[in-house]
Amino acid sequence: MFWPAAWPLPPIWRGALPALAAALAWVALLRLLNRRDLAAFGAALGLAVGWALTLGLPLASPRQLAERLPLLALAGFAAALLLTLLAAGRAWGIALGAALLLAAGAWWLAGAPMAAVDVRRVLVAILALGALSALACLELRSPSRAAVAFALMLAAVWIARPAGPWSVLAAAGAAAALGGLPAGAPWSVAAASPVALALAGLAAGPVLARGAAFDWTAGAAPFAALSLGPALAARIGGRAGPAIGWTVAGGLPLLITWLLARNP
């Protein structure tokens, strides 16, 4: 941890502050250069910085899923940025590259199996992580949606109390998304893909580590909000529609998590 222990700051914010600062700095620089398309990557960079400063970047092959997240966020940011630069103006190229990035990220989160027998053993996990990442990638169209998703993840792990750095990582994700708000441009699938992978890995961590029923419902909260929130908001209509729709879609899994955690 880079933050001095003597300074009065709760540990949960020690990854959030550098994530917020990195995202804001990237957005400000790219907006000065009149590159709003690249400014949209501020949240992904902030996420990578916050997670790397929290957990470090292990040189050896990580064993635990949490240890895989910082390198995933950093590599995802670099790959998505390179994809945007190389495939500028070619929608099919960006879509194909984002799909390959999501598949590679799911493989990495599942343990990076090399042998065929190991791939078959974790194939369900790879498919599930890939599906979650794809869902998030399609729905994360702005940093505000990402901020809501990570805030729900933070609330979920606070209720479920899994062992590990999940609350610190979720707080850093929310801060990075907030830092990306001044970019002022909607996210492409390339900009959303590293954040989507990070959200999927964050949700899957407690499930794969402990696997209690309330870990599953906790991990479902941000994805329920992303998939059902817009539909409920359109159904309700009016200015309060988005707030009510997203609250209901994301709050129901949180309520179930709280009930299950109280009565395991």
C-alpha positions in Angstrom: 0.0 0.0 0.0 1.4 3.4 -1.0 -0.6 5.3 1.5 1.2 5.9 4.9 -0.4 3.9 7.7 -0.2 6.9 10.0 -2.5 9.0 7.8 -6.2 8.9 8.9 -7.7 7.2 5.9 -9.8 4.0 6.0 -8.2 1.1 4.1 -11.2 0.8 1.7 -10.3 4.2 0.2 -6.6 3.6 -0.3 -7.2 2.1 -3.8 -10.1 4.5 -4.6 -8.1 7.7 -4.4 -5.4 6.8 -6.9 -8.0 5.3 -9.2 -10.0 8.5 -9.1 -6.9 10.6 -9.7 -5.6 8.5 -12.6 -9.0 8.5 -14.3 -9.4 12.3 -14.0 -5.8 13.0 -15.2 -6.3 10.8 -18.2 -9.6 12.4 -19.1 -8.2 15.9 -18.7 -5.2 15.2 -20.8 -7.1 13.6 -23.7 -9.8 16.2 -23.7 -7.1 18.9 -24.0 -5.8 16.9 -27.0 -9.4 16.8 -28.4 -9.6 13.0 -28.3 -12.8 12.3 -26.6 -12.8 8.8 -28.0 -9.6 8.0 -26.1 -10.7 10.0 -23.0 -13.4 7.3 -22.5 -10.6 5.0 -21.4 -10.1 7.0 -18.2 -12.2 4.7 -16.1 -10.3 1.6 -17.4 -6.9 3.2 -16.6 -8.1 4.4 -13.1 -9.3 0.9 -12.4 -5.9 -0.6 -13.4 -4.0 1.9 -11.3 -6.2 1.5 -8.2 -6.1 -2.3 -8.3 -2.3 -2.4 -9.1 -1.5 -0.1 -6.1 -3.8 -2.2 -3.9 -2.6 -5.7 -4.8 0.5 -5.2 -6.8 1.4 -6.9 -10.1 2.6 -10.4 -9.4 5.4 -11.6 -11.7 4.7 -15.3 -11.2 1.5 -16.9 -12.3 -1.2 -16.0 -9.7 -3.1 -18.8 -8.0 -6.0 -16.9 -6.5 -8.5 -15.0 -8.7 -8.0 -11.8 -6.7 -4.3 -11.8 -7.7 -5.2 -12.1 -11.3 -7.4 -8.9 -11.3 -4.7 -6.1 -11.4 -2.9 -7.7 -14.4 -6.2 -8.3 -16.1 -7.2 -4.6 -15.7 -3.9 -3.3 -16.9 -3.7 -5.7 -19.9 -7.3 -5.0 -20.7 -6.8 -1.3 -20.8 -3.7 -1.6 -23.0 -5.3 -4.1 -25.4 -8.6 -2.1 -25.7 -6.7 1.2 -26.3 -4.5 -0.4 -29.0 -7.6 -1.9 -30.6 -9.3 1.5 -30.8 -6.2 3.0 -32.4 -5.7 0.2 -34.9 -9.3 -0.3 -35.9 -10.5 3.3 -35.8 -13.6 3.7 -37.9 -14.1 -0.1 -38.5 -17.0 -1.2 -36.4 -16.6 -4.9 -37.3 -12.9 -4.8 -36.3 -13.6 -3.3 -32.9 -16.4 -5.7 -32.3 -14.3 -8.7 -33.2 -11.3 -7.5 -31.2 -13.5 -6.8 -28.1 -15.0 -10.3 -28.4 -11.5 -11.8 -28.5 -10.5 -9.6 -25.5 -13.4 -10.8 -23.5 -12.7 -14.5 -24.3 -9.0 -14.1 -23.3 -10.0 -12.3 -20.1 -12.5 -15.1 -19.2 -9.8 -17.7 -19.8 -7.3 -15.8 -17.6 -9.9 -15.4 -14.8 -10.6 -19.1 -14.9 -7.0 -19.9 -14.2 -5.4 -19.6 -17.6 -5.4 -23.4 -18.3 -3.0 -24.6 -21.0 -3.7 -28.3 -21.2 -6.8 -29.6 -22.9 -7.8 -31.6 -19.8 -7.5 -28.4 -17.7 -9.6 -26.4 -20.2 -12.4 -29.0 -20.0 -12.3 -28.9 -16.2 -12.9 -25.2 -16.1 -14.9 -24.8 -19.3 -18.1 -24.0 -17.4 -16.3 -21.2 -15.5 -14.9 -19.8 -18.7 -18.2 -19.8 -20.4 -20.0 -18.2 -17.4 -17.3 -15.5 -17.0 -17.4 -14.8 -20.8 -21.2 -14.5 -20.7 -21.1 -12.1 -17.8 -18.4 -10.0 -19.4 -20.3 -9.9 -22.7 -23.5 -8.8 -20.9 -21.7 -6.0 -19.0 -19.8 -4.9 -22.1 -23.1 -4.4 -24.0 -24.7 -2.5 -21.2 -21.8 -0.4 -19.9 -22.4 2.5 -22.2 -21.3 5.3 -19.9 -19.1 5.7 -16.8 -22.3 6.5 -14.8 -23.6 3.0 -15.4 -20.2 1.6 -14.4 -20.3 3.7 -11.2 -23.7 2.3 -10.3 -22.6 -1.3 -11.1 -19.5 -1.0 -8.9 -21.4 0.7 -6.1 -23.9 -2.2 -6.1 -20.9 -4.6 -6.0 -19.5 -2.7 -3.0 -22.8 -2.8 -1.2 -23.1 -6.5 -2.0 -19.7 -7.5 -0.6 -20.3 -5.3 2.4 -23.4 -7.4 3.1 -21.9 -10.8 2.3 -18.6 -10.2 4.0 -16.4 -12.5 1.9 -12.8 -12.9 3.0 -10.4 -11.0 0.8 -9.9 -7.5 -0.8 -13.2 -7.4 -2.6 -14.6 -4.2 -0.9 -11.4 -2.3 -1.5 -11.4 -3.4 -5.2 -15.1 -2.5 -5.6 -14.5 1.0 -4.1 -11.6 1.5 -6.5 -13.8 0.5 -9.4 -16.5 2.9 -8.4 -14.0 5.8 -8.0 -12.4 5.1 -11.4 -15.9 5.2 -13.0 -16.6 8.5 -11.4 -13.3 9.8 -12.6 -14.3 8.9 -16.1 -17.5 11.0 -16.0 -15.9 14.2 -17.4 -15.0 12.5 -20.6 -18.4 13.5 -22.0 -18.6 10.7 -24.6 -20.5 7.4 -24.7 -18.4 4.3 -24.3 -17.7 2.0 -27.3 -17.5 -1.7 -26.8 -13.7 -1.3 -26.7 -13.8 1.2 -23.9 -16.3 -0.9 -22.0 -14.6 -4.3 -22.4 -11.8 -3.9 -19.8 -14.3 -2.5 -17.2 -16.7 -5.4 -18.0 -14.0 -8.0 -17.5 -13.0 -6.3 -14.2 -16.7 -6.3 -13.0 -17.1 -10.0 -13.9 -13.9 -11.0 -12.1 -14.9 -9.0 -9.0 -18.3 -10.7 -8.9 -16.9 -14.1 -9.5 -14.2 -13.9 -6.8 -16.3 -14.7 -3.7 -18.4 -17.2 -5.6 -15.4 -19.3 -6.6 -13.7 -18.9 -3.3 -16.6 -19.6 -0.9 -19.6 -20.3 -3.0 -22.3 -19.6 -0.4 -25.8 -18.9 -1.7 -25.5 -15.2 -0.7 -22.2 -14.9 -2.6 -24.2 -15.8 -5.8 -26.9 -13.3 -5.1 -24.3 -10.6 -4.2 -22.5 -11.2 -7.5 -25.8 -11.0 -9.4 -26.7 -7.5 -8.1 -24.7 -5.3 -10.7 -25.6 -7.5 -13.6 -29.3 -7.5 -12.7 -29.2 -3.7 -12.6 -27.4 -3.5 -15.9 -29.7 -5.9 -17.7 -33.1 -5.1 -16.1 -32.6 -1.5 -14.9 -33.0 0.2 -18.4 -36.0 -2.0 -19.2 -37.7 -1.2 -15.9 -36.9 2.5 -16.3 -38.5 2.6 -19.8 -41.5 0.8 -18.4 -42.0 3.2 -15.6 -41.2 6.3 -17.6 -40.9 9.9 -16.4 -37.9 11.6 -14.7 -38.0 9.1 -11.8 -38.1 6.1 -14.1 -34.3 5.5 -14.3 -33.8 5.9 -10.6 -36.7 3.6 -9.7 -35.9 1.0 -12.3 -32.2 0.7 -11.4 -32.9 0.7 -7.7 -35.5 -2.1 -8.0 -33.3 -4.2 -10.4 -30.2 -3.9 -8.3 -31.8 -3.7 -4.9 -33.7 -6.9 -5.1 -30.5 -9.1 -5.2 -29.1 -7.0 -2.4 -32.2 -7.7 -0.3 -32.0 -11.4 -0.9 -28.3 -11.3 -0.1 -29.0 -9.6 3.2 -31.8 -12.1 4.1 -29.6 -15.1 3.2 -26.6 -13.7 5.1 -28.7 -13.3 8.2 -30.0 -16.8 8.0 -27.2 -18.9 6.5 
